[in-house]
Amino acid sequence: MHELAICNALIGQLEKVAREQNAVKIVALVVRIGPLSGVESDLLQRAYLVASQGSVAESADLVLKLMPIRVYCRDCGTESDAVINRLICADCGGWKTRLISGDELLLERVELERE
């Protein structure tokens, strides 16, 4: 379950942010996750509960923002939604697309509590 390893790394980041900002605890955090990231959101949520025990983020709310798969079409210049294993343009049906979003796993926001 690599979600636990991801959460352990996330807790390390949160501990560093808390130290740098002189925070006593993390209140909430928002993580953006795309369906092509290779991470299962349910498993990440459960792994976070285990990884955060005894840390500055132990009681923090983890908010997962599920991101859509979006592509840019090099043929017609359109941005559109796509689905896993079918990254084609929704406008012209072209296959020459570039992924815009959907593969991310990003710490978007951290809410801190200071003394």
C-alpha positions in Angstrom: 0.0 0.0 0.0 2.0 2.9 -1.3 -0.6 5.4 0.0 0.9 4.9 3.5 4.4 5.9 2.2 2.8 8.9 0.5 1.1 9.9 3.8 4.4 9.5 5.7 6.1 11.9 3.2 3.1 14.3 3.5 3.4 14.3 7.3 7.1 15.1 6.9 6.1 18.1 4.8 3.5 19.2 7.2 5.9 19.0 10.2 8.4 21.2 8.3 5.7 23.8 7.4 4.6 23.9 11.0 8.1 24.4 12.3 8.8 27.2 9.7 5.6 28.9 10.6 5.8 28.4 14.4 2.6 26.5 14.4 1.4 24.3 17.3 -0.8 22.1 15.1 -2.2 21.6 11.6 -5.9 22.3 11.5 -6.7 21.2 8.0 -5.1 20.4 4.7 -6.3 20.2 1.1 -4.7 17.8 -1.3 -5.6 17.8 -5.0 -5.7 14.3 -6.5 -6.3 13.2 -10.1 -7.5 9.8 -11.3 -4.2 9.3 -13.2 -2.0 9.9 -10.1 -2.0 6.2 -9.3 -3.3 6.9 -5.8 -6.6 5.6 -4.5 -8.4 8.4 -2.5 -10.1 6.0 -0.1 -6.8 4.3 0.8 -5.1 7.7 1.1 -7.7 8.9 3.6 -7.3 5.7 5.7 -3.5 5.8 5.5 -3.5 9.4 6.6 -5.3 8.4 9.9 -2.5 6.0 10.6 0.4 8.2 9.5 -0.7 11.3 11.3 -0.9 9.7 14.7 1.4 11.5 17.2 2.2 14.2 14.7 1.4 17.9 14.6 -1.3 17.0 12.0 -3.0 14.3 14.1 -6.4 15.9 14.4 -6.3 17.8 11.1 -9.0 17.5 8.6 -7.8 16.0 5.3 -9.8 17.3 2.4 -9.2 15.5 -0.9 -10.1 17.5 -4.0 -10.8 15.1 -6.9 -9.5 16.7 -10.1 -10.9 15.9 -13.6 -8.9 14.6 -16.5 -8.4 17.5 -18.9 -6.6 17.6 -22.2 -5.5 20.2 -24.7 -6.0 19.3 -28.4 -3.0 20.1 -30.6 -5.2 19.8 -33.7 -8.1 22.2 -32.8 -6.7 24.1 -29.8 -9.6 23.0 -27.5 -9.4 22.1 -23.9 -11.8 19.4 -22.8 -12.6 16.7 -20.3 -11.4 13.2 -21.0 -11.6 9.8 -19.4 -9.0 7.2 -18.3 -7.5 5.4 -21.3 -9.3 7.7 -23.8 -7.4 11.0 -23.8 -9.0 12.3 -27.0 -10.4 15.7 -27.8 -14.1 15.9 -26.9 -14.5 18.6 -29.6 -12.9 17.1 -32.8 -12.0 13.6 -31.6 -8.3 14.2 -32.2 -5.8 12.0 -30.5 -2.9 14.5 -30.5 -3.6 15.8 -27.0 -1.6 17.0 -24.1 -2.6 16.3 -20.5 -3.5 19.4 -18.6 -4.8 17.9 -15.4 -5.7 14.5 -13.9 -2.3 13.1 -12.9 -1.6 15.5 -9.9 -1.1 14.7 -6.3 -0.5 18.1 -4.8 -0.6 19.7 -1.3 -2.8 22.7 -2.1 -3.4 24.3 1.2 -2.5 24.0 4.9 -4.3 25.7 7.7 -2.2 26.2 10.8 -2.9 27.1 14.5 -0.3 29.2 16.3 0.0 29.7 20.0 
